[in-house]
């Protein structure tokens, strides 16, 4: 059996004994193991757990070791649990053992090691609490000995009364071999090409397959959407993957959608680029959302006018008051509509920026520090004497720093360099363009070194030590009010899996 026979599954042959597994995954032993000391199963589980959302907030810290606690936490998360369910494991059946129960007896030797570890813990506690009287110390260790004797006694009962009676594998395997030999001799004396019946393995080893994952495999991974299709779920896909190639929130599966799906499959999923949407793509979009939360940044993006001192006008709730202009008809401010929130696409692009910073070695030394300007209503603009209307729901300004250096120690020149690298992400990965000479795409403001080569203000900087990107050049239909939201839940929307299940037949 190989992964080529089971697409989407990983095969593992675990050769460690029960005793070795118990020892290496023990509470105290596992933390001292190096990765090269992990068994094949431990390595596979560690890889899944450390790549999951379980550690998404810890990517800048050393990854923790594989433990039972982390495994339990991972199984509570649907995406991680599904990946674990796609592990095909070859190991000796629990219903197989020799008469002496040799593999289970290995665990006996671990009791003394565990007892010594607990003695060390008790000794430390006694010292910390200044307990020096011999009788008090002896009492503590006597209780430990008593508890361990009880555990060892229960373990012996477990082996004799539960494990030993359940060992049917060896007996059945031997009987099958005998019966098959007799059948073969009686019916096929010339030893023809008639296939032999499959027997249970004589060594007790068997492939363990998760039943739910197996049913999903035989059900197939059908194509849900492809180029030429039209559906509201396609609109959601175009919004949620807008950072992968750039797209508008249309309900049509266009050439741009196909290219976007291929980029998502290549860069994020690391699978074959088919350009079609199947269940794997649907699940991966949900994982992408879960793995790159934007809650903190969304809060930072709200209009701060309520915090401004000596404000003469009524402050907004964070997303304007629906004003169509600043009250100065005919001025340069005219036509500045306060959208009822921030465009969803902006935050899905933000997720993509974070993803590329963390996954691409060219940018792994960077970190997204904050969103410095999200929504700026007319009250805010008037107070600051601004003219820009991009930030009334259609733009974000973000700050990029060196991961290993505190914010206060960054020079202006350094911040420009790091922001330029993120501008490169947006032009390379999201097909963003400088300034606003294109249509239905993501736009960037110039820096000193990044600008449109032939149009606009050329090398005159608008935004150098921060990154400004916007959806200002989206056509009117893609700037409808319902694309502008006021909560993270509205940015995210329902999970893709729920949306798919609502389609008849799924």
PLY file of the C-alpha trace (Angstrom):
ply
format ascii 1.0
element vertex 506
property float x
property float y
property float z
element edge 505
property int vertex1
property int vertex2
end_header
0.00 0.00 0.00
1.32 3.44 -0.95
-0.07 7.00 -0.94
-0.38 6.70 -4.73
-3.09 4.10 -4.21
-4.87 6.31 -1.67
-4.78 9.89 -2.90
-4.99 12.35 -0.03
-3.87 9.76 2.52
-0.45 9.18 4.09
0.87 5.71 4.89
2.96 5.05 7.98
4.59 1.83 9.13
5.19 2.11 12.85
7.95 -0.22 14.07
8.29 0.98 17.66
7.09 -1.47 20.29
4.30 -0.69 22.73
6.89 -0.11 25.44
8.92 2.27 23.28
5.83 4.27 22.35
4.71 4.46 25.97
8.16 5.59 27.06
8.65 8.24 24.38
5.18 9.73 24.75
5.37 9.77 28.55
4.63 13.11 30.20
8.20 13.68 31.27
10.10 11.89 28.50
8.59 13.54 25.43
9.72 17.05 26.34
13.36 15.92 26.33
13.21 14.17 22.95
14.70 15.62 19.80
12.61 15.39 16.63
14.92 12.73 15.21
14.06 10.53 18.21
10.35 10.59 17.38
8.78 7.39 16.07
7.14 7.56 12.60
3.68 8.03 14.14
4.89 10.74 16.51
6.56 12.58 13.62
3.41 12.45 11.47
1.16 13.69 14.27
3.65 16.40 15.25
3.74 17.64 11.65
-0.06 17.84 11.45
-0.42 19.56 14.82
2.31 22.12 14.25
0.90 23.06 10.84
-2.62 23.46 12.17
-4.38 26.41 13.73
-3.40 25.00 17.09
-0.07 26.76 16.69
-1.03 29.60 14.36
-0.55 32.13 17.17
2.77 30.58 18.15
4.54 30.58 14.79
7.04 33.12 16.07
7.92 30.94 19.05
9.65 27.54 19.26
7.16 24.81 18.47
6.13 22.72 21.48
6.75 18.94 21.55
4.15 16.36 20.66
2.16 15.37 23.76
-1.16 13.72 24.53
-2.55 17.11 25.57
-1.73 18.70 22.20
-3.14 15.67 20.40
-6.45 15.91 22.30
-6.65 19.61 21.52
-5.94 18.94 17.86
-8.69 16.31 17.66
-11.19 18.93 18.82
-10.52 20.92 15.64
-12.24 19.64 12.52
-9.40 20.37 10.08
-6.71 18.79 12.22
-8.90 15.80 13.10
-9.56 15.23 9.40
-5.84 15.19 8.58
-5.23 12.69 11.38
-8.08 10.60 9.99
-6.20 10.44 6.67
-3.24 8.62 8.20
-3.08 4.96 7.18
-1.15 3.19 9.92
0.37 -0.27 9.74
0.88 -1.68 13.22
0.45 -4.83 15.24
-3.16 -5.48 16.26
-4.05 -5.17 19.96
-5.71 -8.59 19.50
-2.35 -10.15 18.70
0.41 -11.10 21.15
2.44 -14.13 22.17
1.32 -16.21 25.12
3.81 -14.52 27.43
2.35 -11.07 26.57
5.89 -9.85 25.87
4.90 -6.56 24.22
2.61 -5.65 27.11
5.17 -6.69 29.71
7.49 -3.96 28.40
5.21 -1.47 30.13
6.01 -3.06 33.50
9.52 -1.66 33.27
8.16 1.87 32.91
6.49 1.88 36.31
9.78 2.17 38.20
10.95 4.97 35.92
7.70 6.85 36.49
7.93 6.22 40.23
11.43 7.72 40.33
10.24 10.78 38.39
7.43 11.32 40.88
9.86 10.88 43.76
11.97 13.67 42.32
8.89 15.89 42.09
7.92 15.13 45.70
11.48 15.78 46.87
11.40 19.17 45.19
8.07 20.04 46.80
9.29 19.00 50.23
12.30 21.26 49.91
10.16 24.18 48.63
7.84 23.86 51.64
10.71 23.34 54.08
9.45 19.92 55.22
12.47 18.35 56.86
11.05 16.12 59.61
11.93 12.47 58.84
8.49 11.12 59.71
6.73 13.62 57.40
9.11 12.89 54.55
8.82 9.14 55.02
5.03 9.39 55.07
5.01 11.17 51.70
7.20 8.52 50.06
5.24 5.68 51.68
2.06 7.03 50.12
3.80 7.18 46.75
4.96 3.55 47.10
1.46 2.51 48.09
-0.10 4.26 45.11
2.36 2.73 42.68
1.89 -0.78 44.04
-1.83 -0.33 43.54
-1.30 0.80 39.92
1.03 -2.13 39.20
-1.45 -4.57 40.73
-4.31 -3.21 38.61
-2.12 -3.44 35.52
-1.42 -7.13 36.14
-5.16 -7.75 36.52
-5.75 -5.81 33.28
-3.34 -8.06 31.39
-4.71 -11.31 32.76
-8.44 -10.60 32.76
-8.95 -8.26 29.80
-6.01 -8.36 27.37
-5.21 -12.08 27.45
-8.80 -13.28 26.79
-9.09 -10.92 23.81
-6.08 -12.33 21.91
-7.91 -14.18 19.11
-5.81 -13.03 16.11
-3.05 -15.64 16.19
-5.43 -18.55 16.61
-7.70 -17.44 13.75
-4.74 -16.72 11.44
-3.32 -20.22 11.98
-6.74 -21.80 11.42
-7.20 -19.87 8.15
-3.88 -21.08 6.80
-4.81 -24.70 7.59
-8.30 -24.42 6.09
-7.05 -22.71 2.93
-4.36 -25.34 2.42
-6.94 -28.10 2.74
-9.30 -26.35 0.29
-6.52 -25.80 -2.20
-5.39 -29.45 -2.07
-8.96 -30.70 -2.54
-10.12 -28.39 -5.33
-6.99 -27.40 -7.23
-4.66 -30.37 -7.24
-2.62 -28.93 -10.08
-2.08 -25.64 -8.24
-3.81 -23.59 -10.97
-4.17 -19.82 -11.17
-7.15 -19.80 -8.81
-6.39 -17.05 -6.28
-5.94 -18.02 -2.67
-8.20 -16.61 0.01
-6.69 -13.70 1.89
-5.57 -14.60 5.39
-5.05 -12.53 8.48
-1.37 -11.70 8.69
0.63 -14.23 10.68
2.55 -11.46 12.50
-0.56 -9.60 13.59
0.27 -6.48 11.59
-2.57 -4.76 9.78
-3.45 -1.43 8.18
-5.59 0.76 10.42
-7.94 3.01 8.42
-10.33 5.62 9.82
-13.83 4.50 8.69
-15.19 8.02 8.07
-12.13 9.03 6.05
-12.38 5.79 4.07
-16.03 6.44 3.16
-15.09 9.92 2.03
-12.41 8.41 -0.20
-14.78 5.99 -1.94
-17.37 8.74 -2.32
-14.84 10.56 -4.48
-13.88 14.22 -4.62
-16.20 15.48 -7.33
-15.87 18.83 -9.04
-18.27 21.32 -7.47
-17.50 24.39 -9.59
-15.40 25.09 -12.65
-14.86 27.76 -15.30
-18.14 28.89 -16.82
-20.25 28.13 -13.73
-22.33 30.74 -11.92
-23.40 30.55 -8.27
-23.48 32.64 -5.09
-20.92 30.30 -3.53
-18.55 31.22 -6.37
-18.91 34.84 -5.26
-17.81 33.79 -1.77
-14.81 31.97 -3.22
-13.85 35.04 -5.25
-14.02 37.17 -2.10
-12.16 34.78 0.20
-9.34 34.02 -2.21
-9.01 37.54 -3.63
-5.49 37.80 -2.25
-4.35 34.87 -4.40
-4.14 36.55 -7.78
-6.68 39.29 -7.22
-10.35 39.12 -8.10
-13.67 40.91 -7.72
-16.72 39.55 -5.86
-18.53 38.19 -8.90
-20.74 35.10 -8.85
-19.14 33.90 -12.11
-16.30 31.39 -12.38
-14.04 33.33 -14.75
-10.50 32.93 -16.06
-9.37 35.02 -13.11
-11.16 32.64 -10.73
-9.43 29.65 -12.31
-5.99 31.28 -12.01
-6.77 32.26 -8.42
-7.75 28.68 -7.51
-4.56 27.35 -9.09
-2.43 29.79 -7.11
-4.24 28.85 -3.89
-3.71 25.16 -4.62
-0.02 25.66 -5.41
0.96 28.13 -2.69
-1.33 27.27 0.21
-2.63 23.73 -0.32
0.58 22.49 -1.99
-1.35 20.13 -4.27
-1.79 19.69 -8.01
-3.11 22.84 -9.69
-6.44 21.81 -11.20
-8.14 25.22 -11.20
-11.47 23.65 -10.20
-13.28 23.73 -6.87
-13.74 20.40 -5.14
-14.28 19.51 -1.48
-10.55 19.73 -0.77
-10.54 23.37 -1.91
-13.68 24.10 0.14
-12.12 22.64 3.28
-8.84 24.43 2.64
-10.59 27.81 2.44
-12.14 27.16 5.85
-8.74 26.15 7.19
-7.19 29.30 5.72
-9.73 31.45 7.55
-9.21 29.61 10.82
-5.44 29.65 10.56
-5.12 33.37 9.91
-7.48 35.27 12.26
-7.88 39.01 11.67
-9.95 40.02 14.71
-7.30 42.29 16.26
-6.66 44.05 12.97
-10.37 44.55 12.33
-10.75 46.35 15.66
-7.79 48.56 14.77
-9.45 49.42 11.46
-12.52 51.08 12.99
-12.80 54.85 12.69
-11.17 56.43 15.78
-13.16 59.69 15.70
-14.84 58.87 19.01
-11.43 59.14 20.70
-10.57 62.56 19.25
-10.48 65.42 21.77
-12.35 68.71 21.36
-14.46 67.22 18.59
-17.20 69.62 17.53
-19.22 67.10 15.52
-20.97 63.91 16.57
-18.61 60.93 16.41
-19.54 57.87 14.36
-19.81 54.29 15.59
-16.62 53.28 13.81
-18.04 53.14 10.29
-19.37 56.59 9.47
-22.96 57.77 9.45
-23.84 57.20 5.82
-22.98 60.73 4.72
-22.67 61.22 0.98
-20.21 64.10 1.34
-18.88 66.37 4.04
-21.66 68.90 3.67
-19.65 71.11 1.34
-21.42 70.67 -1.95
-19.30 71.39 -4.96
-16.05 71.24 -3.06
-13.21 68.84 -3.64
-14.78 66.69 -0.92
-17.98 66.07 -2.88
-19.03 62.48 -3.72
-17.24 61.07 -0.69
-19.78 58.42 0.36
-19.37 56.86 3.81
-19.86 53.16 3.09
-21.59 51.20 5.90
-18.45 49.27 6.89
-15.18 48.06 5.37
-15.06 46.00 2.19
-14.70 42.28 2.96
-12.09 41.75 0.25
-9.62 44.01 2.10
-9.43 41.67 5.10
-9.24 38.49 3.06
-6.29 40.08 1.27
-4.84 40.90 4.69
-4.98 37.19 5.55
-3.08 36.43 2.37
-0.39 38.99 3.23
0.08 37.32 6.63
0.23 33.90 4.95
2.96 34.89 2.50
4.96 36.65 5.22
4.94 33.47 7.28
5.35 30.91 4.50
7.74 32.57 2.02
11.38 32.65 3.10
11.84 35.98 1.34
9.54 37.62 3.87
9.81 35.38 6.95
11.87 37.99 8.83
8.90 40.40 8.74
5.77 40.73 10.83
2.49 42.58 10.43
2.48 45.09 13.27
-0.87 46.84 12.96
-3.58 48.43 10.85
-2.97 52.14 11.31
-5.78 53.47 9.13
-8.92 51.63 8.22
-12.12 53.63 8.28
-11.92 57.44 8.31
-15.33 59.12 8.28
-16.05 62.75 7.36
-15.90 63.80 11.02
-12.42 62.31 11.21
-11.39 63.86 7.88
-12.63 67.32 8.83
-10.86 67.13 12.18
-7.59 66.15 10.50
-8.15 68.45 7.51
-7.88 65.51 5.08
-9.20 65.24 1.53
-8.94 61.46 0.97
-12.14 59.46 0.58
-10.49 56.05 -0.03
-10.67 55.23 3.65
-14.44 55.50 3.87
-14.59 51.71 3.58
-12.37 50.98 0.57
-8.79 51.02 1.92
-6.43 49.79 4.62
-3.06 51.11 5.77
-0.82 48.57 7.48
2.55 48.74 9.21
5.29 46.16 8.65
8.24 45.66 10.99
11.26 43.42 11.44
10.21 40.45 13.54
13.24 40.54 15.83
13.30 44.29 16.49
11.04 46.40 18.68
8.88 48.99 16.98
10.58 51.95 18.67
14.01 50.97 17.31
13.02 50.94 13.65
14.33 53.79 11.53
12.16 55.37 8.87
14.41 53.93 6.16
14.03 50.42 7.58
10.25 50.68 7.68
10.22 51.75 4.01
12.33 48.72 3.06
10.04 46.29 4.89
6.89 47.90 3.52
8.32 47.72 0.00
8.71 43.97 0.42
5.03 43.66 1.29
4.15 45.87 -1.67
6.08 43.30 -3.72
3.88 40.54 -2.25
0.79 42.44 -3.37
2.04 43.08 -6.89
3.42 39.56 -7.35
0.75 37.50 -5.58
-2.36 39.68 -5.73
-1.70 41.42 -9.06
-2.05 44.82 -7.40
-1.05 47.88 -9.44
0.29 51.25 -8.38
-2.21 54.09 -8.41
-5.62 53.94 -10.04
-5.25 53.58 -13.80
-6.70 50.07 -14.01
-10.15 48.59 -13.34
-11.47 45.86 -11.05
-8.22 45.25 -9.24
-6.30 46.09 -6.10
-4.49 49.43 -6.07
-1.38 50.55 -4.18
-0.09 53.97 -3.25
3.48 54.83 -4.29
6.54 54.70 -2.09
9.88 56.36 -2.90
11.10 53.20 -4.60
7.89 51.47 -5.70
5.66 53.31 -8.14
4.02 53.14 -11.56
6.90 53.52 -14.04
5.10 55.71 -16.58
1.97 57.18 -15.01
0.96 59.34 -12.11
3.40 61.10 -9.87
6.15 58.62 -10.65
8.58 58.55 -7.75
6.76 61.08 -5.57
5.91 59.20 -2.41
2.37 58.99 -1.09
2.87 56.13 1.38
6.41 54.99 2.06
6.70 53.73 5.63
3.27 52.12 5.61
1.46 50.00 3.00
-1.75 51.39 1.53
-3.93 49.14 -0.62
-7.53 49.68 -1.71
-10.41 48.52 -3.91
-11.19 51.98 -5.18
-11.15 50.88 -8.85
-13.71 48.10 -8.39
-16.70 48.67 -10.63
-19.81 50.06 -8.95
-21.54 46.67 -8.79
-18.67 45.31 -6.68
-18.85 48.28 -4.32
-22.47 47.68 -3.34
-23.28 48.34 0.32
-23.66 44.64 1.18
-19.94 44.05 0.59
-19.09 46.47 3.41
-19.23 44.98 6.91
-18.88 46.03 10.54
-17.88 42.78 12.30
-15.32 40.01 11.90
-18.14 37.46 11.61
-19.46 39.38 8.61
-15.97 39.41 7.06
-15.76 35.64 7.48
-19.32 34.72 6.59
-20.64 31.19 7.08
-18.11 28.39 6.75
-17.71 27.11 3.22
-18.65 23.62 4.39
-22.01 24.90 5.66
-22.64 26.74 2.42
-21.89 23.62 0.39
-24.14 21.47 2.56
-27.00 23.82 1.81
-26.76 22.93 -1.87
-29.18 20.17 -2.79
-27.45 16.84 -3.05
-24.49 17.65 -0.75
0 1
1 2
2 3
3 4
4 5
5 6
6 7
7 8
8 9
9 10
10 11
11 12
12 13
13 14
14 15
15 16
16 17
17 18
18 19
19 20
20 21
21 22
22 23
23 24
24 25
25 26
26 27
27 28
28 29
29 30
30 31
31 32
32 33
33 34
34 35
35 36
36 37
37 38
38 39
39 40
40 41
41 42
42 43
43 44
44 45
45 46
46 47
47 48
48 49
49 50
50 51
51 52
52 53
53 54
54 55
55 56
56 57
57 58
58 59
59 60
60 61
61 62
62 63
63 64
64 65
65 66
66 67
67 68
68 69
69 70
70 71
71 72
72 73
73 74
74 75
75 76
76 77
77 78
78 79
79 80
80 81
81 82
82 83
83 84
84 85
85 86
86 87
87 88
88 89
89 90
90 91
91 92
92 93
93 94
94 95
95 96
96 97
97 98
98 99
99 100
100 101
101 102
102 103
103 104
104 105
105 106
106 107
107 108
108 109
109 110
110 111
111 112
112 113
113 114
114 115
115 116
116 117
117 118
118 119
119 120
120 121
121 122
122 123
123 124
124 125
125 126
126 127
127 128
128 129
129 130
130 131
131 132
132 133
133 134
134 135
135 136
136 137
137 138
138 139
139 140
140 141
141 142
142 143
143 144
144 145
145 146
146 147
147 148
148 149
149 150
150 151
151 152
152 153
153 154
154 155
155 156
156 157
157 158
158 159
159 160
160 161
161 162
162 163
163 164
164 165
165 166
166 167
167 168
168 169
169 170
170 171
171 172
172 173
173 174
174 175
175 176
176 177
177 178
178 179
179 180
180 181
181 182
182 183
183 184
184 185
185 186
186 187
187 188
188 189
189 190
190 191
191 192
192 193
193 194
194 195
195 196
196 197
197 198
198 199
199 200
200 201
201 202
202 203
203 204
204 205
205 206
206 207
207 208
208 209
209 210
210 211
211 212
212 213
213 214
214 215
215 216
216 217
217 218
218 219
219 220
220 221
221 222
222 223
223 224
224 225
225 226
226 227
227 228
228 229
229 230
230 231
231 232
232 233
233 234
234 235
235 236
236 237
237 238
238 239
239 240
240 241
241 242
242 243
243 244
244 245
245 246
246 247
247 248
248 249
249 250
250 251
251 252
252 253
253 254
254 255
255 256
256 257
257 258
258 259
259 260
260 261
261 262
262 263
263 264
264 265
265 266
266 267
267 268
268 269
269 270
270 271
271 272
272 273
273 274
274 275
275 276
276 277
277 278
278 279
279 280
280 281
281 282
282 283
283 284
284 285
285 286
286 287
287 288
288 289
289 290
290 291
291 292
292 293
293 294
294 295
295 296
296 297
297 298
298 299
299 300
300 301
301 302
302 303
303 304
304 305
305 306
306 307
307 308
308 309
309 310
310 311
311 312
312 313
313 314
314 315
315 316
316 317
317 318
318 319
319 320
320 321
321 322
322 323
323 324
324 325
325 326
326 327
327 328
328 329
329 330
330 331
331 332
332 333
333 334
334 335
335 336
336 337
337 338
338 339
339 340
340 341
341 342
342 343
343 344
344 345
345 346
346 347
347 348
348 349
349 350
350 351
351 352
352 353
353 354
354 355
355 356
356 357
357 358
358 359
359 360
360 361
361 362
362 363
363 364
364 365
365 366
366 367
367 368
368 369
369 370
370 371
371 372
372 373
373 374
374 375
375 376
376 377
377 378
378 379
379 380
380 381
381 382
382 383
383 384
384 385
385 386
386 387
387 388
388 389
389 390
390 391
391 392
392 393
393 394
394 395
395 396
396 397
397 398
398 399
399 400
400 401
401 402
402 403
403 404
404 405
405 406
406 407
407 408
408 409
409 410
410 411
411 412
412 413
413 414
414 415
415 416
416 417
417 418
418 419
419 420
420 421
421 422
422 423
423 424
424 425
425 426
426 427
427 428
428 429
429 430
430 431
431 432
432 433
433 434
434 435
435 436
436 437
437 438
438 439
439 440
440 441
441 442
442 443
443 444
444 445
445 446
446 447
447 448
448 449
449 450
450 451
451 452
452 453
453 454
454 455
455 456
456 457
457 458
458 459
459 460
460 461
461 462
462 463
463 464
464 465
465 466
466 467
467 468
468 469
469 470
470 471
471 472
472 473
473 474
474 475
475 476
476 477
477 478
478 479
479 480
480 481
481 482
482 483
483 484
484 485
485 486
486 487
487 488
488 489
489 490
490 491
491 492
492 493
493 494
494 495
495 496
496 497
497 498
498 499
499 500
500 501
501 502
502 503
503 504
504 505
